[in-house]
Amino acid sequence: MASILERNGSYMIMVSTGYDSTGKQLRKTMTWKPEAGMTEKQIEKELNEKAVLFKRKVLSGQVLDGGITFEDFCERWARDYAEPQLSPKTYDRYKNMLKRVLKEMGIFVLISYNLSI
């Protein structure tokens, strides 16, 4: 089960994803704030639903690390979602489009960096 902490009117939901090589516990967190006017029972019910859904997402790999680049995200998406879910022809087409998009984004980033100097 996920751990839930109340903090200043909002709730932090934590899910453990194991331990690193030094023995430090790895966690994913999310914050949820109840809407104004919710009763305690409504808050408790909604909070439990959010915690269960968040844990499911974390354990299925749908919650990503904050430091991931767009290129790494695209590679992960192609490997984990597109290849198993799409037809081979569609998958190949998407991969070719992604190569072009990433190439253009790289050029754009370079140009915008030079303009800001």
N, CA, C and O of each residue as an XYZ file, in Angstrom:
468
protein
N       0.837     -1.188      0.000
C       0.000      0.000      0.000
C       0.879      1.247      0.000
O       2.017      1.215      0.468
N       0.364      2.296     -0.506
C       1.057      3.577     -0.529
C       0.977      4.233      0.841
O       0.020      4.025      1.588
N       1.989      5.022      1.161
C       1.978      5.800      2.408
C       1.387      7.170      2.109
O       1.629      7.745      1.048
N       0.609      7.686      3.059
C      -0.047      8.979      2.874
C       0.290      9.873      4.063
O       0.131      9.472      5.216
N       0.755     11.087      3.774
C       1.054     12.077      4.809
C       0.271     13.346      4.533
O       0.227     13.823      3.399
N      -0.349     13.895      5.576
C      -1.049     15.172      5.417
C      -0.055     16.293      5.667
O       0.682     16.279      6.653
N      -0.043     17.277      4.750
C       0.885     18.401      4.874
C       0.190     19.682      4.453
O      -0.078     19.882      3.269
N      -0.104     20.549      5.407
C      -0.671     21.873      5.136
C      -1.905     21.850      4.234
O      -1.990     22.629      3.285
N      -2.841     20.984      4.516
C      -4.079     20.933      3.744
C      -3.991     20.120      2.462
O      -4.990     19.981      1.755
N      -2.823     19.584      2.147
C      -2.692     18.704      0.996
C      -2.124     17.376      1.486
O      -1.721     17.256      2.643
N      -2.093     16.407      0.624
C      -1.651     15.067      0.998
C      -0.542     14.604      0.062
O      -0.636     14.753     -1.156
N       0.515     14.037      0.656
C       1.604     13.480     -0.135
C       1.444     11.959     -0.126
O       1.356     11.329      0.928
N       1.409     11.398     -1.323
C       1.272      9.954     -1.482
C       2.634      9.428     -1.921
O       3.197      9.896     -2.910
N       3.166      8.443     -1.174
C       4.484      7.870     -1.475
C       4.354      6.380     -1.760
O       3.622      5.657     -1.085
N       5.095      5.940     -2.791
C       5.141      4.525     -3.137
C       6.605      4.123     -3.228
O       7.391      4.769     -3.921
N       6.968      3.059     -2.528
C       8.341      2.566     -2.568
C       8.548      1.744     -3.842
O       7.692      0.949     -4.229
N       9.712      1.952     -4.490
C      10.035      1.194     -5.701
C      11.238      0.292     -5.482
O      11.820     -0.223     -6.437
N      11.610      0.102     -4.217
C      12.729     -0.779     -3.903
C      13.863     -0.011     -3.255
O      13.657      1.041     -2.649
N      15.077     -0.559     -3.392
C      16.255      0.022     -2.771
C      17.376      0.123     -3.789
O      17.477     -0.699     -4.700
N      18.227      1.147     -3.626
C      19.379      1.268     -4.519
C      20.533      0.417     -3.976
O      20.367     -0.294     -2.985
N      21.695      0.489     -4.622
C      22.834     -0.357     -4.246
C      23.405     -0.027     -2.878
O      24.111     -0.848     -2.293
N      23.112      1.163     -2.352
C      23.605      1.538     -1.022
C      22.594      1.227      0.076
O      22.864      1.467      1.253
N      21.436      0.696     -0.297
C      20.410      0.360      0.683
C      19.399      1.465      0.918
O      18.506      1.322      1.754
N      19.529      2.576      0.185
C      18.584      3.687      0.331
C      17.267      3.340     -0.366
O      17.258      2.842     -1.491
N      16.158      3.612      0.322
C      14.847      3.313     -0.248
C      14.522      4.307     -1.351
O      14.681      5.516     -1.179
N      14.067      3.788     -2.480
C      13.672      4.621     -3.613
C      12.164      4.803     -3.558
O      11.422      3.841     -3.360
N      11.711      6.047     -3.735
C      10.278      6.343     -3.644
C       9.848      7.265     -4.774
O      10.626      8.074     -5.281
N       8.606      7.119     -5.145
C       7.939      8.058     -6.052
C       6.860      8.740     -5.222
O       6.209      8.110     -4.388
N       6.681     10.030     -5.459
C       5.675     10.758     -4.692
C       4.780     11.580     -5.609
O       5.152     11.934     -6.728
N       3.619     11.863     -5.110
C       2.698     12.796     -5.754
C       1.969     13.552     -4.655
O       1.852     13.068     -3.529
N       1.484     14.731     -4.984
C       0.734     15.542     -4.032
C      -0.686     15.715     -4.549
O      -0.906     15.932     -5.740
N      -1.637     15.617     -3.645
C      -3.045     15.816     -3.999
C      -3.651     16.779     -2.988
O      -3.448     16.651     -1.780
N      -4.396     17.740     -3.507
C      -5.085     18.705     -2.647
C      -6.584     18.574     -2.871
O      -7.055     18.666     -4.005
N      -7.334     18.360     -1.800
C      -8.791     18.204     -1.956
C      -9.445     19.524     -2.370
O      -8.967     20.611     -2.045
N     -10.537     19.391     -3.087
C     -11.302     20.576     -3.490
C     -11.974     21.181     -2.268
O     -12.293     20.482     -1.305
N     -12.181     22.470     -2.322
C     -12.843     23.162     -1.216
C     -14.254     22.619     -1.033
O     -14.956     22.353     -2.009
N     -14.657     22.460      0.193
C     -16.017     22.024      0.489
C     -16.184     20.519      0.585
O     -17.295     20.047      0.827
N     -15.123     19.751      0.404
C     -15.238     18.292      0.511
C     -15.332     17.896      1.988
O     -14.648     18.467      2.836
N     -16.183     16.919      2.281
C     -16.277     16.418      3.646
C     -15.103     15.480      3.916
O     -14.397     15.065      2.997
N     -14.906     15.153      5.202
C     -13.805     14.254      5.560
C     -13.961     12.894      4.914
O     -12.982     12.295      4.469
N     -15.192     12.404      4.860
C     -15.437     11.103      4.220
C     -15.109     11.153      2.736
O     -14.512     10.221      2.197
N     -15.501     12.241      2.072
C     -15.201     12.395      0.651
C     -13.686     12.474      0.424
O     -13.157     11.875     -0.512
N     -13.010     13.209      1.280
C     -11.558     13.331      1.162
C     -10.899     11.968      1.337
O     -10.020     11.596      0.560
N     -11.319     11.229      2.351
C     -10.743      9.913      2.611
C     -10.964      8.959      1.435
O     -10.050      8.243      1.027
N     -12.178      8.958      0.898
C     -12.490      8.075     -0.228
C     -11.663      8.452     -1.455
O     -11.068      7.583     -2.092
N     -11.623      9.732     -1.787
C     -10.881     10.207     -2.961
C      -9.381      9.966     -2.788
O      -8.697      9.578     -3.734
N      -8.883     10.195     -1.593
C      -7.462     10.004     -1.305
C      -7.061      8.543     -1.469
O      -6.009      8.246     -2.034
N      -7.882      7.647     -0.986
C      -7.596      6.216     -1.145
C      -7.607      5.809     -2.617
O      -6.774      5.012     -3.048
N      -8.546      6.354     -3.385
C      -8.592      6.060     -4.823
C      -7.344      6.582     -5.516
O      -6.753      5.884     -6.341
N      -6.936      7.809     -5.188
C      -5.729      8.400     -5.775
C      -4.500      7.564     -5.433
O      -3.638      7.344     -6.284
N      -4.422      7.097     -4.184
C      -3.271      6.307     -3.748
C      -3.193      4.986     -4.510
O      -2.114      4.581     -4.941
N      -4.318      4.324     -4.676
C      -4.339      3.051     -5.397
C      -3.954      3.260     -6.858
O      -3.155      2.494     -7.396
N      -4.506      4.280     -7.508
C      -4.182      4.559     -8.905
C      -2.717      4.939     -9.074
O      -2.069      4.502    -10.025
N      -2.189      5.749     -8.158
C      -0.793      6.154     -8.237
C       0.131      4.948     -8.071
O       1.110      4.811     -8.804
N      -0.173      4.081     -7.117
C       0.642      2.880     -6.912
C       0.626      2.013     -8.158
O       1.664      1.494     -8.569
N      -0.546      1.852     -8.762
C      -0.655      1.066     -9.988
C       0.217      1.644    -11.104
O       0.903      0.909    -11.816
N       0.180      2.971    -11.243
C       0.982      3.636    -12.274
C       2.480      3.474    -12.010
O       3.256      3.219    -12.931
N       2.874      3.625    -10.754
C       4.291      3.484    -10.411
C       4.773      2.074    -10.708
O       5.819      1.890    -11.331
N       4.016      1.077    -10.267
C       4.433     -0.310    -10.445
C       4.405     -0.758    -11.899
O       5.114     -1.694    -12.272
N       3.590     -0.098    -12.729
C       3.542     -0.460    -14.150
C       4.524      0.363    -14.985
O       4.614      0.173    -16.198
N       5.262      1.277    -14.342
C       6.268      2.056    -15.059
C       5.740      3.292    -15.752
O       6.436      3.871    -16.586
N       4.533      3.711    -15.432
C       3.948      4.885    -16.070
C       4.399      6.195    -15.434
O       4.184      7.261    -16.011
N       5.015      6.137    -14.264
C       5.528      7.337    -13.612
C       7.021      7.382    -13.875
O       7.759      6.485    -13.468
N       7.461      8.427    -14.557
C       8.850      8.531    -14.971
C       9.667      9.353    -13.993
O       9.131     10.115    -13.188
N      10.988      9.178    -14.083
C      11.893     10.007    -13.304
C      11.826     11.435    -13.805
O      11.571     11.662    -14.988
N      12.047     12.394    -12.935
C      11.970     13.797    -13.307
C      13.077     14.247    -14.243
O      12.902     15.235    -14.957
N      14.219     13.552    -14.266
C      15.356     13.996    -15.054
C      15.449     13.372    -16.429
O      16.525     13.405    -17.027
N      14.402     12.815    -16.953
C      14.449     12.141    -18.244
C      14.376     13.167    -19.377
O      13.608     14.126    -19.307
N      15.177     12.957    -20.415
C      15.137     13.858    -21.566
C      14.004     13.449    -22.498
O      13.488     12.334    -22.420
N      13.627     14.366    -23.378
C      12.560     14.065    -24.318
C      12.965     12.918    -25.239
O      12.145     12.058    -25.563
N      14.213     12.906    -25.655
C      14.698     11.833    -26.525
C      14.613     10.483    -25.822
O      14.180      9.500    -26.424
N      15.023     10.421    -24.549
C      14.925      9.174    -23.789
C      13.470      8.756    -23.596
O      13.136      7.573    -23.663
N      12.609      9.748    -23.356
C      11.187      9.447    -23.224
C      10.644      8.829    -24.518
O       9.897      7.851    -24.474
N      11.017      9.395    -25.657
C      10.551      8.871    -26.951
C      11.031      7.446    -27.178
O      10.276      6.599    -27.655
N      12.291      7.184    -26.835
C      12.823      5.823    -26.977
C      12.070      4.848    -26.082
O      11.731      3.741    -26.500
N      11.818      5.260    -24.870
C      11.098      4.408    -23.924
C       9.661      4.163    -24.399
O       9.157      3.042    -24.335
N       9.017      5.222    -24.874
C       7.652      5.091    -25.384
C       7.610      4.130    -26.562
O       6.726      3.276    -26.644
N       8.565      4.270    -27.471
C       8.601      3.394    -28.652
C       8.799      1.944    -28.238
O       8.133      1.049    -28.759
N       9.708      1.711    -27.309
C      10.013      0.347    -26.875
C       8.869     -0.271    -26.061
O       8.468     -1.407    -26.310
N       8.347      0.491    -25.081
C       7.379     -0.075    -24.135
C       5.935     -0.028    -24.610
O       5.135     -0.887    -24.239
N       5.591      0.965    -25.424
C       4.202      1.095    -25.853
C       4.024      0.838    -27.344
O       3.259     -0.040    -27.743
N       4.732      1.605    -28.159
C       4.461      1.586    -29.596
C       4.728      0.229    -30.233
O       3.883     -0.295    -30.960
N       5.888     -0.337    -29.966
C       6.231     -1.606    -30.622
C       5.249     -2.729    -30.297
O       4.818     -3.431    -31.212
N       4.873     -2.930    -29.011
C       3.922     -4.011    -28.733
C       2.473     -3.696    -29.111
O       1.692     -4.615    -29.358
N       2.102     -2.410    -29.162
C       0.696     -2.049    -29.352
C       0.321     -1.721    -30.798
O      -0.839     -1.875    -31.181
N       1.275     -1.275    -31.597
C       0.969     -0.797    -32.947
C       1.328     -1.851    -33.995
O       2.126     -2.755    -33.748
N       0.724     -1.709    -35.153
C       1.083     -2.614    -36.250
C       2.524     -2.311    -36.665
O       2.999     -1.194    -36.461
N       3.226     -3.287    -37.244
C       4.622     -3.058    -37.643
C       4.788     -1.871    -38.601
O       5.759     -1.121    -38.495
N       3.862     -1.703    -39.516
C       3.962     -0.598    -40.474
C       3.822      0.754    -39.754
O       4.588      1.681    -40.017
N       2.855      0.860    -38.859
C       2.652      2.097    -38.105
C       3.852      2.372    -37.209
O       4.306      3.511    -37.102
N       4.359      1.339    -36.572
C       5.520      1.489    -35.699
C       6.725      2.023    -36.473
O       7.396      2.947    -36.014
N       7.002      1.446    -37.644
C       8.123      1.916    -38.476
C       7.928      3.370    -38.896
O       8.873      4.159    -38.893
N       6.710      3.710    -39.252
C       6.421      5.098    -39.662
C       6.648      6.070    -38.498
O       7.251      7.128    -38.680
N       6.172      5.716    -37.319
C       6.369      6.563    -36.146
C       7.854      6.725    -35.824
O       8.305      7.821    -35.494
N       8.615      5.624    -35.922
C      10.044      5.703    -35.640
C      10.742      6.657    -36.607
O      11.594      7.445    -36.197
N      10.385      6.588    -37.877
C      10.982      7.489    -38.865
C      10.602      8.943    -38.582
O      11.439      9.838    -38.699
N       9.345      9.178    -38.211
C       8.925     10.539    -37.887
C       9.643     11.052    -36.644
O      10.047     12.214    -36.590
N       9.802     10.183    -35.642
C      10.491     10.580    -34.412
C      11.939     10.987    -34.686
O      12.437     11.954    -34.109
N      12.611     10.248    -35.568
C      13.990     10.608    -35.920
C      14.040     12.014    -36.492
O      14.909     12.808    -36.130
N      13.107     12.322    -37.387
C      13.081     13.658    -37.997
C      12.747     14.733    -36.970
O      13.359     15.801    -36.963
N      11.779     14.451    -36.107
C      11.376     15.428    -35.092
C      12.528     15.705    -34.136
O      12.816     16.862    -33.827
N      13.189     14.646    -33.665
C      14.291     14.827    -32.726
C      15.447     15.584    -33.376
O      16.096     16.410    -32.736
N      15.695     15.296    -34.642
C      16.756     16.011    -35.354
C      16.418     17.502    -35.443
O      17.272     18.350    -35.188
N      15.183     17.814    -35.802
C      14.766     19.217    -35.902
C      14.783     19.902    -34.539
O      15.160     21.070    -34.442
N      14.388     19.207    -33.505
C      14.406     19.797    -32.170
C      15.832     20.088    -31.732
O      16.087     21.094    -31.070
N      16.753     19.221    -32.095
C      18.154     19.444    -31.763
C      18.679     20.692    -32.437
O      19.422     21.460    -31.826
N      18.305     20.908    -33.693
C      18.724     22.105    -34.420
C      18.087     23.334    -33.782
O      18.746     24.361    -33.621
N      16.812     23.237    -33.417
C      16.109     24.361    -32.802
C      16.755     24.740    -31.475
O      16.953     25.920    -31.189
N      17.080     23.740    -30.673
C      17.706     24.004    -29.383
C      19.045     24.693    -29.591
O      19.379     25.621    -28.853
N      19.815     24.261    -30.577
C      21.105     24.872    -30.869
C      20.930     26.327    -31.294
O      21.666     27.200    -30.835
N      19.961     26.591    -32.165
C      19.708     27.955    -32.637
C      19.253     28.830    -31.478
O      19.760     29.940    -31.316
N      18.312     28.358    -30.671
C      17.825     29.189    -29.578
C      18.922     29.428    -28.533
O      18.927     30.471    -27.879
N      19.826     28.502    -28.371
C      20.937     28.697    -27.449
C      21.859     29.786    -27.959
O      22.309     30.632    -27.185
N      22.145     29.775    -29.252
C      23.030     30.796    -29.818
C      22.400     32.182    -29.764
O      23.110     33.177    -29.623
N      21.094     32.257    -29.872
C      20.426     33.564    -29.820
C      20.449     34.146    -28.415
O      20.411     35.366    -28.254
N      20.511     33.308    -27.407
C      20.441     33.814    -26.037
C      21.783     34.273    -25.509
O      21.845     34.818    -24.407
N      22.849     34.075    -26.244
C      24.181     34.479    -25.776
C      24.368     35.976    -25.857
O      25.432     36.486    -25.503
